[in-house]
Every structure is written in structure tokens, then in C-alpha cells.
Amino acid sequence: MSDKAPTIEELDPEQAERIARAPLPTKGTLRARRCVPIQLVKFAVTNLRIMDIVIREKLGM
């Protein structure tokens, strides 16, 4: 008996085909995902958007 459980690809060949056809990220996309300054800016922008929604709701605007 095997200690490893079969992967989804082994259980469902159709799913494996769909995964194989999925588009891969470009080099630029991967670089942006790993770039700490870009991630910090995105984090700050997301927080500002959330705070804007909270403040508008709190003030009833």
C-alpha cells in the first residue's frame, strides 16, 4: 500500500489536461509578484480603499 495519496491529476485526467492548458504568468508578472516595494504599495492602496469605504459608511456619506 502506498503512503502517498494520489494527486488530482492522477485521479482525473480531464482536470490534468485543463491544468496543462492554463496560461502561465509572464516574467514581468512574476517579477512584480516578488518585488517587495510594489507589494507594499499595493498593500497600502488596498488599505486606503478599505478605510475610505469604512469612513464613508461611518459618516453616512
N, C-alpha and C positions, 0 to 999 in steps of 0.2 A: 504494500500500500504506500502511495506517495505522500510525503509530508506536505507538499505544496498543493494548494487548491488551483484548479485550472483558471486561467485568465479568461476575461470576457471574449477575447479574440479566439481562444480555443473552443469556447462553448458556442459561439455564434459567428460563423464565417461571414455572414452578411454584415454584421457590425464591424468586423475586421476590415472588410472592403470599404465601408463608409469612412473609417478612421484613416485608411491609406489614401483616400481621395481628398481628405480635408486639406485646405490650404495651410501652408507653413508661414510663420511670420518672416518678414524681410529682415535683413541685417540691421537696418535703421530702427525697426521696431524693437528688436532685441536689445540694441544699444540703449534706446530710450528707456526701456523697462529696467535696465541695470544702472542707469545714471542717477545717482543719489540726488544731485541738485534738481533735476527735473521732477523726481518723485516728491521732493519736499515742496516744490511749487504746486504740484497737483494736489498734494495733501492740504496745503494752505488754502487754495482756491475752493476745494470741496468744503472745507470747514467754514469759510466765509459765506458760501452759498447756504449752507445749513443754518448758520447764525442769522443770515438775512431772513430766511423763512421763519425762524423762531421769533425774531424781533418783530416782524410784521404781524405774526399771529398774536403775540403778546400785546402789542399796541393796538390791535384791531384795525390795521390799515388795509 
